[in-house]
Amino acid sequence: MELIVGTYGRNLWLLNLDAATFDVRGTSLFEAENTSYLALSPDKRYLFAVSESGERSGMYSFELHSGDRPLPRGRIVRRSEVRPVAPDPCHVLYVPGYFNSCGDPDNGVLLTADYSGGSISVYPVQEGRIAPASQIVRFEGSGPVPERQTASHIHHLVLHGNLLMAVDLGADCIHVLRLFDGAVRPLCDGRLERTPRLERLFDIPAPAGSGPRHLVLNAEATHAYVLTELSNEILVFAMPDFTAPDDRPTLLQQLAVGDASFPEQAGGDLQLSPDGRHLYASLRNGGDGLVIARVEADGMIRRIGYQRTGNHVRDFFFLQEDLLMIFCKNSRCIQVYRRNIVSGALRLVREIKIGDVFGEPVHGVIYSV
């Protein structure tokens, strides 16, 4: 198993793991600054990464080469770099199928959530190369927590059909936009070249001072779950099908998940199990770990457990239905947990320690299994 790990630091790295035991077989380092979030093209030919570096922020693309195609320059080869960009991009989505050229269906568009920029940026991608932003949508908002909410802070993006939901920690809302084709023309092979452009539609309000951070949809898209960073809650929204112009999500539940004995505690990441039975939310900055909630038949949730983890889990994901990989920034380790698919309980099966030279692990993607 090959895992590409993004870090706060000077390196992106490729980690070769035994697929059964998660023992480390080898590592390779690639110079890239503060790659706090990664995205792969569907065929895993290209890797895209943000460089979350304040006013010096940027975007990278890399070409990936499998183990049977060694190159003198290595397995991960930098394809392009765009810098500077809107400050602190912290999340990136790759949407294939846009800006197509004949014979290269991988061309597409990158969408970034720019935290300090309070914006969403749209980057055309052609043959793995990132072009300068074709559109930047800036938001202006604030909330009642002055030290954190003096301006909009876009933290997470979720694509739902042709709708893009952008989670705004600073303005206590989720912005809903349409990603549409502003210009369409036929190509020589019958496909269409489409120019994506974001159009603002409406906002979904969150409770004042909650600071929404991450959003996930269930498989049927009937419910949205939002983890807040400031109030440490999980918000449950009933989702409409958006067939009527005035369709809007409805807030159904606010579940408090924080521990008052840790006043600096803050929400991190949120993930649904692949079977949709359990919802997991990370808490950081004191009593760090994962909240475990059961998803009821009506979409509401009930807290059923808590698993202590390494410190400061910014991101985690499911390797498969019963395996969870989490990135512990401050503990400088990656932990693998086995999930009981009936109870939702987690059991630590492997901890991979990381030396200072690698940077602080904050995100990862599986390149090969």
VOBA-1610 file (N, C-alpha, C; in pm, whole numbers, padded with zeros to 5 digits, always signed):
BEGIN
Met+00084-00119+00000Met+00000+00000+00000Met+00088+00124+00000Glu+00057+00219-00088Glu+00132+00343-00094Glu+00042+00459-00051Leu+00090+00535+00046Leu+00017+00647+00102Leu+00096+00774+00077Ile+00033+00874+00015Ile+00096+01004-00003Ile+00048+01095+00110Val+00142+01154+00183Val+00111+01230+00303Val+00146+01377+00282Gly+00046+01462+00307Gly+00069+01606+00306Gly+00101+01654+00447Thr+00183+01758+00458Thr+00232+01801+00589Thr+00232+01953+00601Tyr+00237+01998+00727Tyr+00287+02130+00756Tyr+00438+02115+00770Gly+00510+02168+00676Gly+00655+02151+00672Gly+00703+02169+00531Arg+00821+02119+00503Arg+00885+02142+00372Arg+00873+02022+00279Asn+00803+01915+00323Asn+00805+01793+00243Asn+00667+01732+00225Leu+00648+01680+00105Leu+00543+01583+00074Leu+00612+01448+00073Trp+00545+01344+00122Trp+00618+01217+00120Trp+00531+01099+00084Leu+00598+01000+00027Leu+00536+00875-00016Leu+00577+00767+00083Leu+00477+00703+00142Leu+00500+00603+00246Leu+00454+00468+00193Asn+00545+00372+00190Asn+00513+00236+00146Asn+00482+00151+00268Leu+00358+00101+00278Leu+00312+00025+00394Leu+00274-00117+00355Asp+00298-00211+00444Asp+00244-00345+00428Asp+00092-00336+00441Ala+00020-00387+00343Ala-00125-00371+00341Ala-00195-00446+00454Ala-00132-00546+00511Ala-00194-00624+00618Ala-00154-00575+00756Thr-00024-00543+00775Thr+00025-00507+00909Thr+00049-00357+00926Phe+00055-00283+00814Phe+00088-00141+00813Phe+00232-00113+00858Asp+00316-00215+00853Asp+00459-00192+00876Asp+00514-00106+00763Val+00609-00019+00796Val+00667+00071+00698Val+00777-00002+00621Arg+00763-00008+00491Arg+00862-00073+00405Arg+00960+00025+00344Gly+00919+00151+00333Gly+01007+00251+00275Gly+00939+00385+00267Thr+01018+00491+00257Thr+00965+00626+00244Thr+01047+00704+00141Ser+00982+00799+00077Ser+01049+00891-00015Ser+01000+01032+00013Leu+01090+01129+00010Leu+01057+01268+00036Leu+01058+01348-00093Phe+00965+01445-00103Phe+00956+01533-00218Phe+00933+01674-00166Glu+01015+01767-00211Glu+01009+01902-00156Glu+00882+01973-00201Ala+00804+02018-00105Ala+00681+02094-00130Ala+00637+02151+00004Glu+00597+02276+00004Glu+00576+02349+00129Glu+00430+02346+00174Asn+00409+02303+00299Asn+00279+02312+00367Asn+00164+02256+00283Thr+00181+02131+00242Thr+00081+02064+00159Thr-00029+02007+00249Ser-00114+02094+00300Ser-00209+02055+00404Ser-00331+01982+00351Tyr-00353+01981+00219Tyr-00463+01902+00163Tyr-00427+01860+00022Leu-00465+01735-00012Leu-00429+01672-00138Leu-00553+01624-00212Ala-00542+01611-00344Ala-00649+01552-00425Ala-00586+01479-00542Leu-00641+01362-00575Leu-00594+01282-00687Leu-00691+01293-00804Ser-00638+01287-00928Ser-00726+01271-01043Ser-00783+01129-01038Pro-00899+01104-01101Pro-00962+00971-01091Pro-00873+00856-01133Asp-00788+00877-01234Asp-00700+00768-01278Asp-00568+00766-01202Lys-00554+00854-01102Lys-00434+00864-01018Lys-00308+00896-01099Arg-00329+00964-01208Arg-00215+01007-01289Arg-00156+01136-01233Tyr-00242+01220-01175Tyr-00197+01349-01124Tyr-00237+01366-00978Leu-00152+01435-00905Leu-00177+01474-00767Leu-00177+01626-00760Phe-00275+01680-00688Phe-00285+01824-00667Phe-00275+01852-00517Ala-00210+01963-00482Ala-00189+01995-00341Ala-00194+02146-00321Val-00257+02186-00211Val-00248+02326-00171Val-00114+02349-00103Ser-00071+02473-00101Ser+00045+02515-00022Ser-00006+02626+00070Glu-00047+02586+00190Glu-00114+02677+00284Glu-00009+02758+00359Ser+00028+02872+00302Ser+00145+02946+00351Ser+00118+03096+00361Gly+00000+03134+00411Gly-00031+03274+00430Gly-00027+03350+00299Glu+00036+03467+00300Glu+00044+03549+00179Glu+00131+03484+00071Arg+00209+03384+00106Arg+00296+03313+00011Arg+00231+03184-00039Ser+00103+03168-00018Ser+00034+03044-00052Ser+00041+03015-00202Gly+00022+02886-00235Gly+00027+02845-00374Gly-00049+02716-00397Met-00037+02666-00521Met-00096+02538-00561Met+00009+02459-00639Tyr+00015+02328-00614Tyr+00106+02239-00685Tyr+00026+02135-00764Ser+00085+02091-00874Ser+00041+01965-00936Ser+00163+01878-00959Phe+00143+01747-00949Phe+00250+01648-00966Phe+00202+01538-01059Glu+00295+01484-01136Glu+00266+01364-01215Glu+00317+01244-01137Leu+00234+01141-01127Leu+00267+01022-01049Leu+00305+00908-01142His+00403+00831-01098His+00451+00718-01178His+00453+00594-01091Ser+00399+00487-01144Ser+00390+00362-01068Ser+00529+00302-01048Gly+00536+00202-00958Gly+00663+00142-00923Gly+00734+00075-01037Asp+00661+00033-01142Asp+00726-00033-01254Asp+00771+00066-01361Arg+00761+00199-01328Arg+00808+00300-01421Arg+00902+00396-01349Pro+01015+00347-01302Pro+01107+00436-01230Pro+01161+00544-01322Leu+01176+00663-01266Leu+01233+00775-01340Leu+01355+00827-01267Pro+01449+00886-01338Pro+01564+00943-01268Pro+01525+01048-01166Arg+01416+01121-01193Arg+01375+01226-01101Arg+01280+01177-00992Gly+01243+01050-00996Gly+01161+00997-00889Gly+01019+00965-00931Arg+00945+00912-00835Arg+00809+00865-00860Arg+00707+00978-00866Ile+00734+01087-00797Ile+00645+01203-00794Ile+00722+01320-00856Val+00674+01368-00970Val+00744+01473-01045Val+00656+01598-01049Arg+00711+01710-01004Arg+00633+01833-01005Arg+00598+01872-01148Arg+00470+01899-01168Arg+00419+01934-01301Arg+00401+02084-01315Ser+00349+02149-01210Ser+00329+02294-01217Ser+00319+02350-01076Glu+00335+02480-01066Glu+00320+02552-00940Glu+00264+02690-00971Val+00160+02729-00898Val+00101+02861-00913Val+00116+02933-00779Arg+00175+03052-00784Arg+00201+03126-00661Arg+00227+03273-00698Pro+00171+03369-00623Pro+00084+03352-00506Pro-00062+03331-00548Val-00141+03281-00452Val-00284+03263-00471Val-00354+03327-00351Ala-00487+03316-00345Ala-00560+03367-00230Ala-00504+03303-00103Pro-00490+03379+00006Pro-00419+03330+00124Pro-00483+03206+00188Asp-00397+03111+00221Asp-00429+02992+00300Asp-00539+02904+00240Pro-00520+02852+00119Pro-00610+02747+00071Pro-00594+02624+00161Cys-00703+02574+00216Cys-00693+02464+00313Cys-00771+02341+00269His-00842+02349+00158His-00915+02233+00106His-00922+02246-00046Val-00914+02133-00117Val-00916+02136-00263Val-01002+02022-00314Leu-01083+02052-00416Leu-01160+01952-00490Leu-01112+01952-00634Tyr-01096+01832-00690Tyr-01067+01821-00833Tyr-01191+01768-00902Val-01238+01843-01003Val-01357+01803-01078Val-01314+01772-01221Pro-01314+01645-01262Pro-01269+01610-01397Pro-01375+01643-01501Gly-01332+01646-01626Gly-01426+01659-01736Gly-01443+01798-01789Tyr-01381+01897-01729Tyr-01387+02033-01780Tyr-01258+02063-01858Phe-01265+02161-01945Phe-01149+02201-02025Phe-01090+02080-02098Asn-01178+01995-02151Asn-01129+01874-02218Asn-01055+01906-02346Ser-00950+01829-02371Ser-00883+01826-02501Ser-00898+01686-02556Cys-00903+01673-02684Cys-00925+01540-02742Cys-00816+01444-02695Gly-00858+01329-02647Gly-00764+01227-02605Gly-00713+01242-02464Asp-00757+01345-02390Asp-00710+01363-02253Asp-00828+01398-02163Pro-00908+01298-02125Pro-01026+01325-02044Pro-00995+01367-01901Asp-00868+01362-01860Asp-00833+01399-01724Asp-00839+01550-01699Asn-00840+01629-01804Asn-00843+01773-01783Asn-00967+01811-01703Gly-00952+01910-01617Gly-01063+01945-01531Gly-01042+02080-01466Val-01092+02091-01344Val-01085+02217-01272Val-01062+02188-01125Leu-00982+02273-01060Leu-00961+02267-00916Leu-01042+02377-00849Leu-01105+02342-00738Leu-01177+02438-00655Leu-01112+02438-00518Thr-01073+02554-00467Thr-01009+02561-00336Thr-01091+02645-00240Ala-01091+02601-00113Ala-01146+02680-00003Ala-01030+02760+00055Asp-01038+02891+00046Asp-00930+02979+00089Asp-00965+03037+00225Tyr-00898+02988+00330Tyr-00938+03022+00466Tyr-00918+03171+00494Ser-00796+03218+00487Ser-00771+03360+00517Ser-00820+03450+00406Gly-00827+03400+00283Gly-00879+03479+00173Gly-01029+03497+00179Gly-01100+03412+00256Gly-01245+03418+00261Gly-01307+03398+00124Ser-01252+03304+00047Ser-01290+03293-00094Ser-01288+03148-00141Ile-01344+03129-00262Ile-01329+03006-00338Ile-01258+03043-00467Ser-01154+02968-00502Ser-01080+02993-00626Ser-01103+02879-00724Val-01112+02913-00852Val-01135+02817-00960Val-01013+02816-01051Tyr-00947+02699-01063Tyr-00825+02686-01143Tyr-00848+02586-01257Pro-00837+02627-01382Pro-00839+02529-01491Pro-00715+02439-01483Val-00734+02314-01520Val-00624+02217-01524Val-00623+02154-01662Gln-00510+02165-01731Gln-00496+02107-01864Gln-00370+02023-01868Glu-00387+01893-01896Glu-00276+01797-01902Glu-00194+01802-01773Gly-00265+01811-01661Gly-00202+01809-01531Gly-00140+01939-01487Arg-00146+02042-01568Arg-00087+02171-01533Arg-00196+02267-01486Ile-00168+02334-01376Ile-00264+02428-01318Ile-00242+02565-01381Ala-00349+02623-01436Ala-00345+02759-01490Ala-00382+02857-01379Pro-00349+02984-01396Pro-00392+03083-01297Pro-00543+03081-01280Ala-00589+03126-01164Ala-00730+03121-01131Ala-00814+03193-01236Ser-00920+03125-01282Ser-01012+03187-01378Ser-01123+03262-01307Gln-01144+03234-01179Gln-01246+03304-01101Gln-01211+03293-00954Ile-01233+03400-00880Ile-01223+03399-00735Ile-01352+03460-00679Val-01426+03382-00603Val-01549+03430-00540Val-01517+03464-00396Arg-01525+03590-00362Arg-01494+03636-00225Arg-01622+03659-00147Phe-01616+03624-00019Phe-01730+03641+00069Phe-01697+03743+00178Glu-01796+03815+00221Glu-01780+03911+00328Glu-01882+03881+00436Gly-01834+03841+00552Gly-01924+03808+00662Gly-01848+03811+00793Ser-01921+03800+00901Ser-01860+03799+01034Ser-01955+03729+01129Gly-01905+03706+01251Gly-01985+03641+01354Gly-01959+03703+01490Pro-02023+03651+01594Pro-02015+03714+01726Pro-01891+03678+01807Val-01799+03596+01754Val-01677+03561+01826Val-01564+03645+01768Pro-01531+03759+01829Pro-01443+03857+01763Pro-01304+03805+01732Glu-01250+03716+01813Glu-01114+03668+01787Glu-01108+03567+01672Arg-01220+03518+01627Arg-01221+03418+01519Arg-01312+03453+01402Gln-01403+03550+01420Gln-01507+03570+01320Gln-01518+03716+01273Thr-01404+03781+01255Thr-01408+03918+01202Thr-01427+03920+01051Ala-01411+03806+00985Ala-01425+03797+00840Ala-01465+03655+00803Ser-01507+03638+00678Ser-01538+03504+00627Ser-01412+03418+00623His-01427+03291+00658His-01318+03194+00650His-01376+03067+00589Ile-01349+03045+00460Ile-01400+02926+00392Ile-01308+02809+00423His-01366+02702+00480His-01283+02592+00529His-01302+02462+00454His-01419+02439+00394His-01446+02307+00337His-01545+02321+00222Leu-01526+02240+00117Leu-01612+02241+00000Leu-01671+02102-00022Val-01799+02096-00057Val-01866+01970-00089Val-01945+01990-00217Leu-01920+01905-00316Leu-01992+01912-00443Leu-02110+01817-00437His-02229+01869-00467His-02353+01791-00465His-02422+01812-00600Gly-02397+01719-00693Gly-02447+01739-00828Gly-02378+01860-00888Asn-02459+01957-00933Asn-02403+02080-00988Asn-02401+02193-00886Leu-02424+02158-00759Leu-02421+02257-00652Leu-02293+02240-00570Leu-02235+02351-00531Leu-02117+02351-00445Leu-02155+02415-00313Met-02126+02343-00203Met-02151+02396-00069Met-02019+02433-00006Ala-02008+02557+00040Ala-01884+02611+00095Ala-01907+02648+00241Val-01834+02584+00331Val-01854+02602+00474Val-01773+02722+00522Asp-01842+02821+00578Asp-01782+02948+00618Asp-01780+02959+00770Leu-01662+02934+00828Leu-01646+02939+00974Leu-01664+03080+01027Gly-01622+03180+00950Gly-01626+03317+00999Gly-01763+03379+00998Ala-01849+03337+00906Ala-01981+03399+00890Ala-02096+03311+00936Asp-02066+03195+00998Asp-02169+03107+01051Asp-02272+03068+00944Cys-02223+03017+00831Cys-02318+02975+00728Cys-02250+02880+00630Ile-02332+02819+00547Ile-02285+02739+00435Ile-02334+02808+00309His-02242+02855+00227His-02279+02918+00101His-02310+02809-00002Val-02415+02829-00079Val-02452+02736-00185Val-02437+02809-00319Leu-02359+02747-00408Leu-02332+02805-00539Leu-02361+02702-00647Arg-02381+02749-00767Arg-02398+02659-00881Arg-02270+02660-00964Leu-02222+02541-00996Leu-02110+02528-01088Leu-02168+02499-01225Phe-02165+02598-01313Phe-02233+02580-01440Phe-02137+02604-01556Asp-02182+02566-01675Asp-02101+02579-01795Asp-02130+02714-01858Gly-02036+02805-01844Gly-02057+02938-01899Gly-02043+02940-02050Ala-01963+02850-02106Ala-01946+02844-02252Ala-01929+02698-02290Val-01994+02657-02399Val-01990+02517-02443Val-01961+02515-02593Arg-01864+02432-02633Arg-01840+02415-02776Arg-01797+02271-02800Pro-01833+02214-02915Pro-01798+02073-02943Pro-01650+02058-02973Leu-01597+01943-02935Leu-01460+01907-02969Leu-01462+01806-03083Cys-01344+01772-03133Cys-01337+01687-03251Cys-01390+01546-03225Asp-01390+01500-03100Asp-01434+01363-03071Asp-01577+01358-03018Gly-01651+01469-03029Gly-01791+01468-02989Gly-01816+01513-02847Arg-01709+01519-02762Arg-01730+01569-02627Arg-01739+01721-02628Leu-01769+01777-02513Leu-01786+01921-02504Leu-01677+01984-02420Glu-01631+02100-02460Glu-01543+02179-02375Glu-01633+02273-02295Arg-01620+02270-02164Arg-01709+02348-02078Arg-01625+02439-01989Thr-01669+02560-01976Thr-01599+02656-01892Thr-01678+02673-01763Pro-01629+02617-01651Pro-01705+02627-01527Pro-01696+02767-01468Arg-01805+02812-01411Arg-01807+02941-01344Arg-01907+02933-01230Leu-01865+02974-01112Leu-01949+02966-00994Leu-02047+03082-00989Glu-02172+03049-00956Glu-02278+03148-00942Glu-02339+03132-00802Arg-02337+03238-00723Arg-02393+03233-00587Arg-02544+03220-00592Leu-02598+03132-00507Leu-02742+03110-00502Leu-02802+03160-00369Phe-02763+03095-00258Phe-02818+03133-00128Phe-02727+03081-00019Asp-02755+03120+00105Asp-02679+03075+00221Asp-02768+02992+00312Ile-02707+02889+00375Ile-02773+02811+00479Ile-02720+02861+00613Pro-02803+02923+00697Pro-02751+02977+00823Pro-02721+02867+00924Ala-02613+02887+00999Ala-02580+02802+01114Ala-02597+02887+01241Pro-02609+02825+01357Pro-02626+02903+01480Pro-02513+03004+01500Ala-02548+03122+01549Ala-02451+03229+01568Ala-02339+03184+01663Gly-02215+03208+01621Gly-02100+03174+01702Gly-02060+03028+01697Ser-02124+02949+01613Ser-02093+02805+01607Ser-01964+02778+01530Gly-01935+02856+01426Gly-01813+02836+01347Gly-01812+02705+01271Pro-01903+02686+01174Pro-01904+02559+01098Pro-01772+02536+01026Arg-01726+02409+01025Arg-01593+02376+00971Arg-01599+02271+00861His-01665+02158+00885His-01668+02048+00788His-01811+02001+00769Leu-01839+01953+00647Leu-01973+01905+00611Leu-01962+01773+00537Val-02053+01680+00569Val-02065+01556+00493Val-02211+01530+00463Leu-02237+01468+00348Leu-02372+01426+00309Leu-02382+01275+00321Asn-02500+01225+00358Asn-02518+01081+00354Asn-02533+01037+00209Ala-02532+00907+00187Ala-02528+00854+00050Ala-02650+00897-00030Glu-02765+00910+00035Glu-02887+00946-00035Glu-02902+01097-00049Ala-02811+01174+00014Ala-02817+01320+00013Ala-02946+01372+00074Thr-03003+01297+00169Thr-03123+01344+00240Thr-03088+01422+00365His-02963+01405+00415His-02920+01474+00536His-02776+01523+00519Ala-02751+01641+00574Ala-02616+01697+00581Ala-02576+01708+00727Tyr-02450+01674+00756Tyr-02397+01680+00893Tyr-02281+01779+00892Val-02284+01874+00984Val-02185+01981+00989Val-02119+01983+01126Leu-01986+01974+01128Leu-01912+01986+01253Leu-01872+02132+01271Thr-01897+02187+01390Thr-01859+02324+01419Thr-01730+02327+01500Glu-01649+02429+01476Glu-01520+02440+01544Glu-01527+02522+01672Leu-01616+02619+01678Leu-01620+02708+01792Leu-01716+02660+01901Ser-01831+02607+01864Ser-01928+02559+01964Ser-01918+02410+01989Asn-01837+02337+01908Asn-01821+02192+01923Asn-01955+02119+01923Glu-02022+02133+01811Glu-02149+02065+01789Glu-02147+01995+01654Ile-02238+01898+01639Ile-02271+01844+01509Ile-02412+01891+01476Leu-02426+01961+01365Leu-02556+02009+01320Leu-02610+01913+01215Val-02737+01879+01226Val-02801+01789+01131Val-02905+01869+01053Phe-02891+01868+00921Phe-02985+01937+00833Phe-03060+01836+00747Ala-03191+01855+00731Ala-03267+01780+00631Ala-03247+01848+00497Met-03207+01770+00397Met-03176+01826+00266Met-03293+01807+00170Pro-03336+01915+00101Pro-03437+01900-00003Pro-03375+01846-00131Asp-03459+01822-00232Asp-03403+01777-00360Asp-03374+01894-00454Phe-03401+02016-00410Phe-03371+02138-00485Phe-03441+02143-00620Thr-03559+02080-00629Thr-03635+02089-00754Thr-03716+02218-00761Ala-03751+02274-00646Ala-03823+02401-00642Ala-03726+02515-00614Pro-03748+02632-00670Pro-03653+02743-00652Pro-03633+02784-00507Asp-03734+02764-00422Asp-03723+02806-00282Asp-03688+02691-00188Asp-03644+02576-00243Asp-03602+02464-00157Asp-03482+02504-00072Arg-03490+02478+00059Arg-03380+02510+00149Arg-03365+02398+00253Pro-03242+02368+00295Pro-03222+02272+00404Pro-03283+02325+00535Thr-03321+02231+00621Thr-03383+02265+00749Thr-03298+02208+00862Leu-03265+02290+00961Leu-03188+02243+01077Leu-03277+02157+01165Leu-03237+02031+01184Leu-03315+01936+01264Leu-03260+01915+01404Gln-03126+01922+01420Gln-03065+01880+01546Gln-02933+01952+01567Gln-02907+01987+01693Gln-02776+02035+01737Gln-02729+01943+01848Leu-02626+01863+01820Leu-02574+01770+01919Leu-02441+01822+01971Ala-02435+01857+02101Ala-02311+01903+02162Ala-02217+01784+02177Val-02091+01800+02134Val-01995+01691+02140Val-01868+01728+02214Gly-01853+01852+02259Gly-01732+01895+02326Gly-01729+01858+02472Asp-01612+01878+02535Asp-01590+01852+02676Asp-01556+01984+02743Ala-01644+02032+02831Ala-01626+02163+02893Ala-01500+02173+02978Ser-01444+02060+03018Ser-01321+02063+03098Ser-01198+02100+03014Phe-01215+02109+02882Phe-01107+02151+02792Phe-01154+02275+02717Pro-01134+02394+02774Pro-01192+02516+02716Pro-01140+02551+02577Glu-01021+02502+02538Glu-00966+02532+02406Glu-01003+02427+02302Gln-01082+02328+02341Gln-01115+02220+02250Gln-01187+02273+02126Ala-01157+02215+02011Ala-01214+02262+01885Ala-01236+02145+01790Gly-01344+02152+01713Gly-01374+02049+01616Gly-01270+02044+01505Gly-01250+01924+01448Gly-01152+01905+01343Gly-01215+01854+01215Asp-01225+01723+01200Asp-01277+01662+01078Asp-01402+01582+01112Leu-01479+01549+01009Leu-01605+01476+01023Leu-01617+01377+00908Gln-01647+01250+00941Gln-01660+01148+00839Gln-01774+01052+00874Leu-01848+01010+00772Leu-01946+00903+00784Leu-01880+00770+00749Ser-01916+00665+00822Ser-01867+00533+00784Ser-01925+00496+00647Pro-01854+00412+00570Pro-01902+00378+00435Pro-02043+00318+00433Asp-02082+00247+00541Asp-02217+00190+00545Asp-02321+00289+00596Gly-02279+00408+00636Gly-02372+00511+00681Gly-02426+00491+00821Arg-02374+00392+00896Arg-02429+00364+01028Arg-02376+00458+01136His-02250+00503+01120His-02186+00580+01226His-02120+00706+01170Leu-02121+00808+01254Leu-02059+00936+01222Leu-01947+00960+01322Tyr-01831+01003+01273Tyr-01713+01025+01357Tyr-01667+01170+01342Ala-01637+01233+01455Ala-01592+01373+01455Ala-01470+01384+01543Ser-01366+01452+01492Ser-01245+01469+01573Ser-01251+01599+01652Leu-01196+01594+01775Leu-01182+01711+01862Leu-01035+01727+01896Arg-00988+01854+01898Arg-00845+01884+01917Arg-00827+01982+02032Asn-00702+02005+02067Asn-00663+02108+02165Asn-00711+02078+02307Gly-00707+01951+02343Gly-00745+01909+02478Gly-00840+01791+02473Gly-00804+01682+02543Gly-00889+01563+02540Gly-00908+01509+02399Asp-00801+01515+02318Asp-00814+01487+02175Asp-00863+01346+02147Gly-00950+01336+02047Gly-01003+01206+02011Gly-01116+01217+01911Leu-01186+01103+01892Leu-01297+01095+01798Leu-01427+01069+01872Val-01526+01155+01851Val-01662+01131+01896Val-01724+01026+01805Ile-01795+00931+01863Ile-01863+00827+01785Ile-02013+00846+01804Ala-02085+00861+01693Ala-02231+00879+01698Ala-02297+00777+01608Arg-02414+00732+01648Arg-02492+00640+01566Arg-02593+00720+01485Val-02606+00684+01358Val-02704+00748+01271Val-02834+00668+01276Glu-02941+00732+01323Glu-03069+00666+01335Glu-03140+00658+01200Ala-03249+00582+01195Ala-03322+00562+01070Ala-03377+00692+01013Asp-03406+00788+01101Asp-03461+00915+01055Asp-03353+01019+01024Gly-03225+00978+01027Gly-03116+01067+00997Gly-03061+01143+01115Met-03130+01140+01228Met-03081+01205+01349Met-02966+01121+01405Ile-02886+01179+01495Ile-02770+01109+01548Ile-02775+01105+01700Arg-02708+01003+01756Arg-02699+00988+01901Arg-02555+00951+01936Arg-02495+01028+02027Arg-02358+00999+02070Arg-02355+00869+02147Ile-02260+00781+02110Ile-02253+00650+02176Ile-02113+00619+02229Gly-02014+00702+02200Gly-01881+00669+02250Gly-01778+00776+02217Tyr-01656+00754+02267Tyr-01544+00846+02242Tyr-01416+00765+02244Gln-01330+00790+02147Gln-01202+00720+02136Gln-01089+00821+02145Arg-01006+00813+02251Arg-00889+00899+02260Arg-00789+00862+02152Thr-00723+00963+02096Thr-00629+00941+01987Thr-00502+01022+02014Gly-00413+01025+01915Gly-00302+01118+01919Gly-00352+01261+01915Asn-00261+01354+01931Asn-00301+01494+01945Asn-00323+01564+01811His-00431+01641+01806His-00463+01732+01697His-00489+01657+01566Val-00602+01588+01561Val-00644+01518+01439Val-00714+01619+01349Arg-00644+01664+01246Arg-00704+01756+01149Arg-00788+01682+01047Asp-00740+01567+01004Asp-00810+01492+00899Asp-00798+01343+00925Phe-00897+01271+00876Phe-00895+01124+00880Phe-00986+01074+00769Phe-00971+00945+00734Phe-01057+00887+00631Phe-01065+00737+00651Phe-01163+00676+00587Phe-01180+00532+00591Phe-01099+00467+00480Leu-01013+00371+00518Leu-00944+00288+00421Leu-01040+00187+00360Gln-01126+00133+00442Gln-01231+00042+00403Gln-01336+00047+00513Glu-01438-00035+00503Glu-01552-00025+00595Glu-01512-00037+00741Asp-01408-00117+00770Asp-01372-00139+00910Asp-01234-00087+00946Leu-01174-00002+00862Leu-01043+00053+00892Leu-01044+00204+00872Leu-00988+00273+00970Leu-00987+00419+00972Leu-00843+00466+00991Met-00798+00561+00908Met-00663+00616+00919Met-00673+00762+00958Ile-00602+00802+01066Ile-00611+00939+01113Ile-00471+01001+01119Phe-00465+01132+01101Phe-00339+01206+01093Phe-00330+01298+01215Cys-00237+01265+01304Cys-00223+01334+01433Cys-00110+01436+01420Lys-00145+01558+01392Lys-00047+01663+01361Lys+00053+01683+01474Asn+00006+01711+01594Asn+00096+01747+01704Asn+00168+01627+01763Ser+00112+01508+01751Ser+00181+01387+01797Ser+00276+01332+01693Arg+00276+01391+01574Arg+00363+01347+01464Arg+00352+01196+01441Cys+00230+01153+01419Cys+00209+01011+01392Cys+00084+00993+01307Ile+00076+00876+01246Ile-00044+00833+01175Ile-00095+00709+01247Gln-00222+00709+01282Gln-00280+00596+01354Gln-00384+00526+01267Val-00388+00393+01280Val-00486+00312+01210Val-00574+00244+01315Tyr-00705+00259+01300Tyr-00802+00200+01393Tyr-00892+00102+01318Arg-00927-00007+01389Arg-01024-00100+01334Arg-01161-00069+01394Arg-01258-00060+01309Arg-01395-00026+01350Arg-01480-00151+01364Asn-01551-00160+01477Asn-01655-00262+01491Asn-01778-00211+01416Ile-01814-00278+01307Ile-01919-00225+01222Ile-02057-00231+01286Val-02071-00308+01394Val-02200-00315+01464Val-02209-00205+01569Ser-02108-00197+01657Ser-02113-00101+01767Ser-02053+00035+01733Gly-01969+00040+01629Gly-01900+00163+01595Gly-01773+00188+01673Ala-01743+00103+01773Ala-01625+00122+01858Ala-01497+00108+01776Leu-01392+00176+01819Leu-01264+00177+01751Leu-01156+00113+01836Arg-01063+00042+01769Arg-00950-00020+01838Arg-00823+00011+01761Leu-00723+00067+01832Leu-00596+00101+01767Leu-00522-00026+01726Val-00484-00032+01598Val-00410-00149+01550Val-00268-00113+01506Arg-00240+00015+01481Arg-00106+00051+01438Arg-00083+00201+01456Glu+00035+00237+01506Glu+00075+00376+01513Glu+00207+00391+01441Ile+00212+00481+01345Ile+00332+00504+01265Ile+00393+00636+01309Lys+00506+00629+01375Lys+00574+00748+01424Lys+00646+00819+01309Ile+00653+00949+01318Ile+00709+01030+01211Ile+00817+01120+01268Gly+00936+01118+01207Gly+01045+01202+01253Gly+01027+01347+01214Asp+01102+01434+01278Asp+01089+01577+01256Asp+01113+01617+01110Val+01200+01543+01041Val+01235+01579+00905Val+01115+01571+00812Phe+01014+01492+00846Phe+00899+01472+00758Phe+00796+01584+00769Gly+00799+01664+00875Gly+00696+01763+00898Gly+00581+01706+00978Glu+00478+01787+00997Glu+00362+01745+01076Glu+00256+01687+00982Pro+00218+01559+00997Pro+00122+01497+00904Pro-00019+01551+00926Val-00083+01596+00818Val-00216+01653+00834Val-00318+01597+00735His-00273+01532+00628His-00369+01476+00532His-00298+01370+00450Gly-00377+01284+00386Gly-00317+01181+00302Gly-00416+01125+00203Val-00362+01063+00096Val-00443+00993-00003Val-00376+00861-00035Ile-00455+00759-00063Ile-00402+00628-00101Ile-00373+00630-00252Tyr-00246+00603-00287Tyr-00206+00599-00427Tyr-00224+00459-00486Ser-00181+00356-00413Ser-00199+00219-00461Ser-00214+00126-00342Val-00283+00016-00363Val-00307-00082-00258Val-00241-00213-00300
//
